[in-house]
């Protein structure tokens, strides 16, 4: 564990040094410290994954916290690997993204400090195994990410998004704290080792503990209906922060759910059905609202909800497999869910980085105003398209592999004797297939409108490709999406290691059986397909197809060439699909009608508002504001009245002490 603590110390040292050095060196210091930390952190993490031998150390922190267990088990090792690599790539990307902000009076020092603190706190969250210190580092993670979200806090919408995020994170803390208090009351200890199997699996007590934990960690992960902070916070944050939060930080919520699942042992059927139902709704809800978005980062944020739902489906299938004693469903479900944690972190960071590159050059996130960017930013466009194919679960990229495992888990669970399980799994298979279809609709819209055609509302004359320091991490991520898709069997084996904590040791490998071999064969055919496409593209370029000059006909009824008025807009592209699902949306229209024969300006814009936000969250906030305004007269600046309030409180306190103490 010495290497682990050294790696952690490097992150904290980088955070402190970044505060005192000059602006041009701050991000470089963070990059070096993150690189060294990642290299060191991978050593114990990979060692644990390869050998299966856990590492641990108990450290005395303070009289209040007491002794704290730091432990790297199979589950922690997997999440450590994902957090370390993805966070480093985010810091590397930040060197280019933050360059326009340097020298403009922005508080880059605090940004770098909290960026390092976020990474360090995420690492501690997945390795600390003592309740009190876990809650402390969980709070540090929430606060550091809050300060990163409000980097441009002078903008009202950014500050509102940050405050909303902070409120949800503290709501999350309440539920997690309640679950841990219940475990402490039953186990008589605050150590995770004593929590494990301290309560009877499947009992009402175990169900309540898990539900409390699921709500608390589900808020962080972004499950519906706890998701409202996510579509606001991700667009508000700088793109590298959005990538780290979406790709890595929300996965700490998944880690927490899996860790508590280990505490309660074999889950009850009721809890398993609840988790699967929430996950299916989250996946459908996320992708459905992603289609309606015109802000590219908000669109990607809703896709984070969708993919958290897909991970949740895998967990739910695995839990049902344990509850019904179906080892195949359990192995495929948990392995697919854990592998999708890795896959989503890769392609979601890639997409956020590509969207950030487009934003930093065009200064807009509105898809409706973009177009033709592939001519000016060819590398960014290609990388975004690769990420789009991966997130849609299309081979030969990584998203297909983990979703394939989850499908296999549901199919393996279908032949069970229970009719209720049969119906639920069949509906879940249909829902996941629908999610994939809607994801393709969404990303053909996003990639097509942003990068193809002609510019719609932004002048691209001065737009150029982003710097190499931004292209490099995106290229690495794109390569990983392809590499995992081409050689899935090796990564399935990696994901199977932490999954074995839930399904039972080497039984996982035996359960995969023919599926493991089939995936290996698929990778072979994917490779042949890739070679064929590469050869065809090479031949096309060699013989010069597509290089002919445009030829205009003598008489084309006034038509010369396409222009931006003839193109699909983002709204019109998805309108046919959205119009069939009107009850699921609240539409807000912005229209300026033409009032003269030759109007200079007229427009129609339609905004889709989140129905939960519109009909639940906002009414609650309005009621709360009205209630609190009734107490405004208390804060009137009258010192005598303040003294009177103090005396009244003192008298009530004395009466209470006498009454209850006597």
N, C-alpha and C positions, 0 to 999 in steps of 0.2 A: 504493500500500500504506500510505500515511500514515494514511488513514482507518481502515484495518484495525487498525493499532497503537493509534490513538487509542481506538477502540471497545474493544479489549482492555484498555487502560489504565483505562478507565472502570469496567469490571467489577472489576479489582483494587483500584481506589480505593474503590469501593463496599464491597468486602469489608473493607478496613482501617477505613473510617469507621464501619461498622456495629458494630465491636468497641468503639468508644469512646463512642458516643452512648447516651442513655438507652434503656431497653427499648422504650418506645412508639414510638421513632423508627427502630429498627433495620430493620424490614421496609420501612418507607417509603423509607429510604435505598437499600435493595437494589432496590426497585421502580423508583425514579427512575434509578438507575445502569443497571439492566437495560433500561429503556425507551430511554434515550439510546444505550446500546450497540447495541441491536437496530436502531434507526433508522439509525445510522451503518454498521453491519455489512451491512445490506441494500443499501446503495449500491454497493459493489464487487461483491457477490455477484450482484445483478440485472444490473449492467453486463456482467459476464462471461457470464451466461446469454443476454443479448440480443445481444451483439456477437460472442461466441465468442473474444474476445481474452483470453488469460490475463494475470494480474497476478502479479508475483513480486519478492522482494527477498532478498538474502543478508545476514545479520547475524552479526557475530563475537560469540559468547556468552562463552567462557572458554577457557583453555588446554586443559581436559579435553574440552569439547564441540566446540570449534573453530568453524568457520563453519556456520551453520544456514540452510537455504533455507526461506523462507516463500513458498508459492505457492498462488494461487487459480486452479485450472483448472475445467473444466466440472463435474467430479464434486465437487470441493471446494465450488464455489459453490452447488450444489444442497443439499448437506448443511449448509452454513453457514446457508442460508435456513431450513431446517427447524429446526435447533438454536436459532437466535436467536429465532424467533417462538414456538415451543413453550415454550422456557425462560422467556421473559418472561411468558407466560400462567400458567405454574406459579408464578412469583414473585408475580404479582398475586393469584392464588388463595390463596397462603400468608398474605396479610394478614388474611384472615378465618379461615382454618383454625387459625392459630397463636394467635389471640386468647385462647382459654381457657387457654393455657399461660403467658401473660405474668403476671408477678408471683407465680409459684408456685415459684420457685427453680430452674426449668429453665434449662439453659444455652443460651439463645436466641442469645447472642452468637456462640458457636462454630457454631451451626446456620446462622446467616446468613453467616458467613465461609466455611464450607465449601460452602454453596449457590452463592455467587458463584464460588468456586474450581472447582466442578464445571462450571459453565457455561463459564468461561474455558478450562479444560483440554479440554473437548469441542471447542471452537472451534479450539484449537491442534492437537488430534489430526488434524483433517481438513485442516489447512493446512500443518503442518510436513512437510518432505520431506527430512529428514536422520535417519538411523536412530537415533543415540544420543539426540538430543533428543526424537524421537518416543517412545522407550521411557520417557524421563523424564516427559513430559506424560501418557503412558498410565498410569504409576504414580500420578501426582498425581490423575488422574481416578478411579482405583480407590480410593485412600485417602480422598479427599474424599467420595465416595459411601458408603464404609464408615462414616465418622463421621456422615453423615446418616441412615443406616439405624439406627444404635444411639442415636438421639436419646433414646429411652426405655430406655436401657440398664440401668435398675434392674430391669426385667423380664427374667427369666432367658431366656425364649423369644426375646426381641428380641436379647439379647447373643449367644445361640447362633447365631441367624440371621446376625448380623453377622460373627461369626468364620468361619462356614461360607462366607459370601460372600467374605471376604478370602482364604481358602485357595484357593478356585476362581480368584480373580483372579490370584493369584501362579502358580498352575498354568498359567493362560492365558499369563502373561508368559514362562514357560519355553519354550513352543512358539513364540511369536512371536520370541523372541530367537534360538532355534535356526534358524528360517527366515531371519532377517536375517543371521546369521553365515554361512549357506551362500551367500546372495546376495553378501555382502561377499567371501567367499573366491573367488567366480567373477568378480565385477565388479572387485575390487580397489579398491572405494570404498564409502563409507557414504551416498552421496547417492542419493536415489530416481531422479534423472535417469539415473544410471549403471546402476541396477538394471534399468531398462526394457529388455526384449529383450536382456539380457546373456547369457541362456541359450537353448539351442535349444528352440523350442516343441515340446511333445509328447514331449520326452526324459524318461528316467527321473529325471534330476536335477531337471528342471522339475516333474515329478509329486511328488517328495518335498518340494520347497520349498513347493509349493502345499498339499499335505496338512498339513504342519506348521503353515502359516499358517491353514489352514481350521480346524484343531483349536483353535489359540490364539484366533482371533477368534470361532470358533463357541462357545467357552465363554462369552465376553462376550455374544454374541447370544442364547444360550439354545437352540441346537440340541440335540436328543436324540442321543446320551446324555450331553451335557455340561450339562444343564439344571437339575440338582438344587438349585443355589443359589437359583434364581429364585422358585419357589413359597414359599420361606421369607423371602427378603429383602424382596419387595414388600409382603406383609402387615405386616411388622415396621416398615417405614418410614412416616413421615407421608404422607398421601395425595398432597400436592403433589410430594413426592420420588418416590413410587411412579409418579405420572404422568410425571414427567421421566425417570426411569430406564427405564420401560417404553416411553414414547413416543419418547424421544430417545436416551438413553445406550446402550441395547443396539443401536441402529442404527450406532454406531461400529464394532461388530463386522462389520456388513454392509459398511460403508465399507472396512474393512481387507481383507475378502475380495475386494471389487471392485478395490481398489488392487493387490493381489497378482496378480489376474487380468491386469491391465495389464502387470505385470512379466514374466509368463511367456508372453504372447502367446496364440496360438490354443491352447486346451486340448486334451489328448488325449481320445479317446472314453471311456476308462476313468475318468478323473477326472470327466468330465461326468456319467456314469452314477452314480458314487458320490455326487456332490453332490445330484443329483435324488433318489436313493434316501433319503438322510438327510433331505432336506427333506420328502419325502412322509411318512416315518415321524414326523417332528417335528410336522407338521400334524395327523395322525391322533391321535397320542399326546396332544398338547396339548389338543385339543378333547374327547377321550374322558375325560381326567381332570378337565377343567373341569366336565363334567356331574356328576361325583360329589362336587363340593365344596359345603360349606355355608358356609364363610367367603367372603364376597363378594369380598374382595381377593385371596384365594388362587385363587378361580375366575377372576378377571381375569388373574392372573399366568399361569395355564395357557393362557389365550387368547393371551397374548403369545407363548408357545412355538408355539401354532398359527399365528399370523400371521407369525412369523419363518419357520416352515415354508413358508407360502405365498410369502413373498418368496424363499426358497430355491428353491422350485419354479420361479419365474420365472427366477432366475439359472441353474438347471440346464438349463431349456429353452433359454435363450439360449446357454449353453455348448455344448449339443448342436447347436444351429443353426450355431455357428461350426465345431465339429468336423466336421460333415457338409456344410458349405458351403451350408446352407439359410438364406438371408438373411431370409426371412419369419419363421421360427421365432426367429432370433436377435434381430431387431428387436422383435417382440412380447414375447418373453420378458424381455429386459433393460428395455424400456420399462415393461412391467407391473410388474416387480419394483421398479424405482426409483419409480414412481408409488405403489406400495403402501407404500413407506417413508413417504411423505408422508401417505397416507390413514390408515395405522395410527397414526401419531403423533397425528393429529387425534382420531379416535374413541376411541382408548385413553385419551388424557388426559381426554377428556370423561367416559368411564365411571369412571375412577379418581376424578375430582373429584366426580362425583355420588355415588359410593359413600362417599367421604370426608365429604360433606355429611350423608349419612344416619347415618354413624358418629358424627360430632361432636354430633349431636342426640340419638341414641338410645343411644350408648355401647356398641353391640354391632355386630359384623360378621357375626353368625350369622344367616343367612337364615331358619332355622327359627323364630327368635324374632320376626321382623318381620312386617309385614302392615298394610295399610290406610294406608300412608304417603302415598298420593296425596291423601288428604283433608287432611293436615297440611302436606305439602311438595309442592304441585302443580307448581311450576316444576322442582324437582329431579327429580320423577317423569317429567315430560314430556321433560326433557333426557336422562335415563337411557334412556328408551324410544327416543329418536332415535339415541343412540349404539348401542343394541342392534340397531336395524334396519340401521344402517350397517355394523357389524361382521359381520352375517350376510350381507352382500353383496347386499342387496335394493335395487332401484331405488326412488326416484330419489336415493339417497344415494351417497356417494363410494366405499364399499367395493365396489360393483358394478363400477365402471369399471375399476379395476386388475385385479380378478379376471377380468373379461371379456377383457382384453388377454392375460392369461396363458392362459386357455382358448383364445383365438385362436392363440396361439403353439404350443400343443400340437396343435391341429387342423391347423394349417399344416405341422407337422412329420410328421404321420401318413402322408401319401402317399409318404414316402421309400422307397427300394428295400430298405433294411435291415429284415429281419424283427424283429431284436432291438429296434430303435428303435420299430418299429410297436407291438410288444407293450408296451414300457415306457411309451410315451406314452398308449396306450389305458388302461392300468392307472392311470396318473397322473391322467387325466381323470376316471375313476371315483372315485379317491380324493379328488380336490378336490371333486367333487360331494357325496360322503359327508361331507366336512368341513363344507360349507355346511349340509347337512341337520342334522347334529349341533349346529352352532352355533345354529340356530333352536330346537332342543329346549332347549339350555342357557339361552338368553336369554329364552325364554318362561317358563321356570322361574324365573330370577332376577328378572325384572321383575314377573311375576305374583305370586310369593310375597311379595316385598318390598313392593310398592306397592298391590296390589289386595286385596280381601277385608277381613277384620277383623283387628285386632291379635292376634297369637298368644301372645307371651310378654313383650312390652314395653308398659308403660303409656304411651300417647301423649298423655295429657292436657296435658302441659307442652311437647310437641314443637311447634316452629314452623319456618317456612321460614328458611333461612340468609340471611345478609346479602347486600346487592347486590354487595359486592366479591367474593363467591364466585360469585354468579349470573352476573356479567358475563363472566368468562373462559369459563364453560361455554356461555353463549349465543353467544359468538363462535365457539367450536369447533363448536357445533351448526349455526350458519349456514354455516361452511366445509364441513361434511359435505354440506349441501344444495346449496350453490353449486357445488361440484366435480361433484356428481352431475347438476346441471341443465346445466352448461356444460363437459362433460368434454373437448371437443376442444381447448380452450385449455390445459388442464393436461396432456393427452397430449403436446401440442407442447412444453411445458416439460420433461416427463420425457424426451422424445425427445432433448433436447440433450445431457445427460450420457450417455445410452445410445449416442449416436453415437460416443463414444470407443471403444466395443467393436465397433460394427457398421460404422463407416466413414462419417463425414461425412454429406453430404446424401442418401446412399443410403437412409437411414432414412425420410425423407419419402416417397420414391418407393415404398418397400416397404409403407408403411401403406395407400396408395392408397384403394381403395373402403371399407376398414374405417374410415378417418378420417371419410369422408363419412357412413357408416352410424351412427357414434357421434354425429355432429352431429344426424342425424335422430332418433335415440333421445332426445336431450336435448329436442328439440321436442315429442315425444310425452309425455315425462315432465312437461314444463311444462303441457301440456293436461290431463294426469291430475291434476296438483296443483291446477290451477284448478277442475276439476270437483269434487274432494273439498272444496275450500274453499267452493265455492258450496253444496254439499249440507249441509255443517256449518252454514253461515250460515242456510240455510232452516230447518234443524232447530231452531236456536236461536230464529229469528224466530217460528215457529209454536208453539214451546213444547213440542215433543215430549220426553217423558221427565221432565216436571216434575210429573206427577200424583202425588198422595199415595198412599202404599202402602195397599192395601186388604187386610184380613185376612178370610179366610173364616170363616163361623160355626163350621164343624166341619172341622178339618184333621187329624184323627187325632193331636192333640197337637202338631202342627207350627205354630210361630208365625213364626219367622224364622231365617235362617242364623246360626250362631255359629262360633267358631274351631275347635270340635271336629269340625265337619262339613267343614272345608276340607282340600284337599290340603296335605301338608307337602312340603318340598323333596325329602325322601327318597322319598316315595311317588310323587311326580310322575315321577321319573326311574327308578323301580325296575324297571318292566317292561323298559325298554331295557337297563339295567345287568345285569339277571338273565340276559340272553341272551349276555353276554360275561364270564361268571364267571372263566374262566381268566386273564383279563387283569388281574385285581384281587386284592389281598390285603385281605380284609374283617376289620375289628376291631369286635366288637360290645360295647356297654356296655348292660347290662340290669339292671333292678331289678324283680324279679317281685313281684306282689301276694301277701301272706301272710295276708290276712284277708278277711272277707266284704265289707267296705266299706273298701278300702285308701285311705289318705290320699295315698299317693304310689306311683307305678309308672311306669316309663319304659323305652323301648327306643330305643337310638341306635346307628346303624351308621356306622363311619368307614372310608373307603377309603384305604389306604396305597399310595403310589407303589411299584410292584413293583421298580423299580431301586433305590430307596432301601432297601426292605426286604430284598432278596436280594443286593445287591452293596455298596452304600455302607455300611450299618450293620455287616455282617459284617467289612468291611475295617477300620472304625473300632474294632470290638471286638478284632480281632486285633492292631491297632496298640497299643491300650491294654494288652493282656496282655503284649505284647513289651516295651513301655517300662517296665512295672512291675518287670521283672527288673533294671532298672538303678537302682531307687530306693535301694538300699543305698549307692550311691556318694554320694548327697546325705545324709550322716549328721551333718554338723556337726563332724566330727573334723578339726582343722587339720593334724595330723601326716599324716593320710591324704591330704589334699588336696596337701600338699607332696610326698608320695611319688608321687602321680599326675603332678604337674608334672615331677618328676625323670625318671620313666619316659618321659614324652613328650619331654623334652629329649634323653635318651639316644637314643631312636628317631630323632629329627630329625637328630642328629649322625651316626648310623650311615647314615641315608639320604643325607645330604649327601656323606659320604665315599664311599659306594658309587656313587651316581649321578654325583657330581661328578668322581670319579677316572677 
